[in-house]
């Protein structure tokens, strides 16, 4: 079958997939605009090469013409590595796979991904078969590393990686010229707020990233999850401000719990800062612990909390 333009194939063969088109860029929206565990898929078509940004679960629905188009992309550029962003990689048999060097080992092996998460061994042992089942996870040993500022010229459309860590060590915004589109990845502007609950996550870095991301001279912003496509700066800045506010809300939650008499990290973990009390995913305590520890470190530096020992904290 001769492969046509991705827009034509999407329109002709995939009527059930919601999409948006910006010149050489097609954004295919996952379930509920890419709400986790799904995601939004970006496909690019230059004169000389075709590319995909990340490969979320929406790729499972690709069939007929669009599926064939996806499977013949020349390269896949990952903004970062988590289980929900690499679902389609096993389908890309002949594509170059590019990952920021900070996340590279997480793409190449389960050992690297496990260290990326940083959960306890018993948690990881339970998590691995879930990820393999729910996200078609396979190691991508041939993935290649890139650095901040790396660029790919597809012919008439150029992609540049802008390193914006915090969510993961290697998280990047992928910037598309000449259309001024910023693929924000998991700077996803959701009501949940920023996630920095893994071993390679960093609250300090995420705060710096959130101060920088608004400086990009974009006219189109695309998130991996839920928000999807934003096309005006007023809406983007309002969403970004609400997203940032979640960080300080969590700090207030930690202070509130400390004042209530919960003075150990484990007590704070069980009371929950990120997730509702009824949530019980196997990895959840680890994510809470990593998040709360970072907030406590920040509150100590701000002079609002004192550490009595490694596990015990009080409001000053």
Helices and strands as residue ranges (DSSP letters): H 6-13, E 19-22, E 25-28, E 41-45, E 50-53, G 57-61, H 64-71, E 75-78, G 83-85, G 89-91, E 96-100, H 104-108, H 110-117, H 121-134, E 144-146, E 151-153, E 158-163, E 172-177, E 181-185, H 203-213, E 220-223, E 229-230, H 233-259, H 265-271, H 284-301, E 305-307, E 313-315
